[in-house]
Amino acid sequence: MPDGPSSSDETYTNVATNLILPFDFRRSKLILGTLEYIAAEVIVSKIVRKVMKADNRGYLELAYIHAVSMPFMGGAAGFFDSNKAYEGTDEKGKQITFASQIMDGAKGIPAVLLAQWIIDSISKGFHAPWFNMKDLLITAGSKALTRPLLGFVYKYLPKDAQTNLSVVDLMIQRQQHFSTLSSKK
């Protein structure tokens, strides 16, 4: 066993930590940021579903889906670079644009699709993932749109709400950094 038992133990601990961390009541900024993020995603998803005349999911079901996606946000986006801040400049000194915010929002699509499958499996039983194209596009589009909308309202939020969202971003970046899908640079 080349890695020794501690690396295996550390892996299992990391899985448990990722599942619990977004909802850990001991970390008030993180749980409040998680709730803010989920609320924004549910509202955007509900509006897009109403506009597209595909309002087949209730608020509670959407909240479950987006809540279940939180532990997977960074890990499922391991292939990509980490998200930029909501405002300011990126690591290259360029102003953060609407397009970069859309790209950052799109990085969460694998996580929300996995969460949607988990919720559907819980409610309907274990099944092969199956999405109709319209629902898939609405889910993906809603997820991609949430990030730039949060980026737009970010500067108008109270300082505590901004901090909470930044803490959620930090959690996602840490998950992404330690993801097995991440290319180690």
C-alpha positions as CSV (number, residue, x, y, z in Angstrom):
1,M,0.0,0.0,0.0
2,P,2.1,2.9,-1.2
3,D,0.0,5.8,0.1
4,G,-0.6,4.3,3.5
5,P,-3.8,4.2,5.5
6,S,-3.9,7.9,6.3
7,S,-4.5,8.9,2.6
8,S,-7.5,6.5,2.5
9,D,-8.8,7.9,5.8
10,E,-8.3,11.4,4.6
11,T,-10.3,10.7,1.4
12,Y,-13.3,9.4,3.3
13,T,-13.1,12.3,5.7
14,N,-13.0,14.7,2.8
15,V,-16.2,13.1,1.3
16,A,-18.0,13.5,4.6
17,T,-16.7,17.1,5.0
18,N,-17.9,18.1,1.5
19,L,-21.4,16.7,2.2
20,I,-21.8,18.4,5.6
21,L,-19.8,21.6,5.2
22,P,-22.4,23.8,3.2
23,F,-25.0,23.1,5.9
24,D,-22.8,23.1,9.0
25,F,-24.6,25.3,11.6
26,R,-21.3,26.0,13.4
27,R,-20.2,28.1,10.4
28,S,-22.8,30.8,10.3
29,K,-21.3,32.8,7.3
30,L,-21.1,29.6,5.2
31,I,-24.6,28.4,5.9
32,L,-26.1,31.8,5.4
33,G,-24.1,32.2,2.1
34,T,-25.3,28.7,1.1
35,L,-28.9,29.7,1.8
36,E,-28.5,33.0,-0.2
37,Y,-27.0,31.1,-3.1
38,I,-29.7,28.4,-3.1
39,A,-32.4,31.1,-2.9
40,A,-31.0,33.0,-5.9
41,E,-30.8,29.8,-7.9
42,V,-34.4,28.8,-7.1
43,I,-35.7,32.2,-8.0
44,V,-33.8,32.3,-11.3
45,S,-34.8,28.8,-12.1
46,K,-38.5,29.5,-11.3
47,I,-38.5,32.7,-13.4
48,V,-36.9,30.9,-16.4
49,R,-39.3,28.0,-16.1
50,K,-42.3,30.4,-16.1
51,V,-41.0,32.3,-19.1
52,M,-40.3,29.0,-21.0
53,K,-43.8,27.6,-20.0
54,A,-42.2,24.6,-18.3
55,D,-43.1,25.3,-14.7
56,N,-43.2,21.6,-13.8
57,R,-41.2,21.9,-10.6
58,G,-42.2,23.5,-7.4
59,Y,-40.2,25.8,-5.2
60,L,-39.4,23.1,-2.6
61,E,-38.2,20.6,-5.3
62,L,-36.0,23.2,-6.8
63,A,-34.6,24.1,-3.4
64,Y,-33.9,20.4,-2.7
65,I,-32.1,20.1,-6.1
66,H,-29.9,23.2,-5.6
67,A,-29.2,22.3,-1.9
68,V,-28.1,18.8,-2.9
69,S,-25.9,20.3,-5.7
70,M,-23.8,22.4,-3.2
71,P,-21.5,19.6,-2.0
72,F,-20.7,18.7,-5.6
73,M,-20.2,22.3,-6.9
74,G,-16.4,22.3,-6.7
75,G,-15.7,18.6,-7.3
76,A,-17.8,18.3,-10.4
77,A,-16.2,21.4,-11.9
78,G,-12.7,20.1,-11.3
79,F,-11.9,20.2,-15.0
80,F,-12.2,24.0,-15.1
81,D,-10.3,26.9,-13.7
82,S,-11.7,28.2,-10.4
83,N,-14.4,30.9,-10.3
84,K,-13.6,34.5,-10.4
85,A,-14.8,37.0,-7.7
86,Y,-18.2,38.6,-8.1
87,E,-16.6,42.0,-8.9
88,G,-13.3,43.5,-9.6
89,T,-10.5,41.9,-11.7
90,D,-9.4,38.4,-12.4
91,E,-6.0,36.9,-11.7
92,K,-4.7,38.4,-15.0
93,G,-5.9,41.9,-14.1
94,K,-8.8,42.0,-16.5
95,Q,-12.2,43.4,-15.4
96,I,-14.7,40.6,-14.6
97,T,-17.2,40.6,-17.4
98,F,-20.7,39.3,-17.9
99,A,-19.3,36.6,-20.2
100,S,-16.8,35.4,-17.5
101,Q,-19.7,35.3,-15.0
102,I,-21.8,33.2,-17.4
103,M,-18.8,30.8,-17.8
104,D,-18.4,30.6,-14.0
105,G,-22.1,29.8,-13.6
106,A,-22.0,27.1,-16.2
107,K,-19.3,25.3,-14.2
108,G,-22.0,24.3,-11.8
109,I,-24.1,22.5,-14.4
110,P,-22.7,19.1,-13.8
111,A,-23.4,19.4,-10.0
112,V,-27.0,20.5,-10.5
113,L,-27.6,17.7,-13.0
114,L,-26.2,15.1,-10.6
115,A,-28.3,16.6,-7.8
116,Q,-31.4,16.5,-10.0
117,W,-30.7,12.8,-10.7
118,I,-30.3,12.1,-7.0
119,I,-33.6,13.9,-6.1
120,D,-35.4,12.1,-8.9
121,S,-33.9,8.7,-7.7
122,I,-35.1,9.4,-4.2
123,S,-38.6,10.3,-5.3
124,K,-39.0,7.8,-8.2
125,G,-36.6,5.1,-7.4
126,F,-33.2,4.3,-8.8
127,H,-33.1,4.8,-12.6
128,A,-30.8,5.6,-15.4
129,P,-30.4,9.4,-15.8
130,W,-32.9,10.7,-18.3
131,F,-33.6,14.3,-19.1
132,N,-35.8,15.7,-21.7
133,M,-34.0,18.3,-23.8
134,K,-36.1,21.3,-22.8
135,D,-35.7,20.6,-19.1
136,L,-32.0,20.0,-19.5
137,L,-31.6,23.4,-21.3
138,I,-33.7,25.2,-18.7
139,T,-31.7,23.7,-15.9
140,A,-28.4,24.5,-17.5
141,G,-29.4,28.0,-18.6
142,S,-30.8,28.8,-15.1
143,K,-27.6,27.7,-13.5
144,A,-25.4,29.7,-15.9
145,L,-27.6,32.8,-15.5
146,T,-27.6,32.8,-11.7
147,R,-23.9,33.8,-11.3
148,P,-24.0,37.0,-13.4
149,L,-27.2,38.0,-11.8
150,L,-25.6,37.6,-8.3
151,G,-22.6,39.4,-9.7
152,F,-24.9,42.3,-10.7
153,V,-26.7,42.6,-7.3
154,Y,-23.5,41.8,-5.3
155,K,-22.4,45.4,-4.9
156,Y,-25.9,46.4,-3.7
157,L,-26.1,43.7,-1.0
158,P,-25.2,44.4,2.6
159,K,-21.6,43.8,3.6
160,D,-22.5,40.6,5.5
161,A,-24.4,39.1,2.6
162,Q,-21.4,39.8,0.3
163,T,-19.1,38.1,2.9
164,N,-21.4,35.1,3.0
165,L,-21.4,34.7,-0.7
166,S,-17.6,35.1,-0.8
167,V,-17.2,32.3,1.8
168,V,-19.4,30.0,-0.3
169,D,-17.1,30.8,-3.3
170,L,-14.1,29.9,-1.2
171,M,-15.6,26.6,-0.2
172,I,-16.3,25.8,-3.9
173,Q,-12.7,26.8,-4.8
174,R,-11.3,24.5,-2.1
175,Q,-13.5,21.6,-3.3
176,Q,-12.4,22.2,-6.8
177,H,-8.7,22.4,-5.8
178,F,-8.9,19.0,-4.0
179,S,-11.1,17.3,-6.7
180,T,-9.8,14.2,-8.3
181,L,-11.0,15.7,-11.6
182,S,-8.8,18.7,-11.2
183,S,-5.6,18.9,-13.3
184,K,-2.8,19.2,-10.7
185,K,-0.7,22.2,-11.9
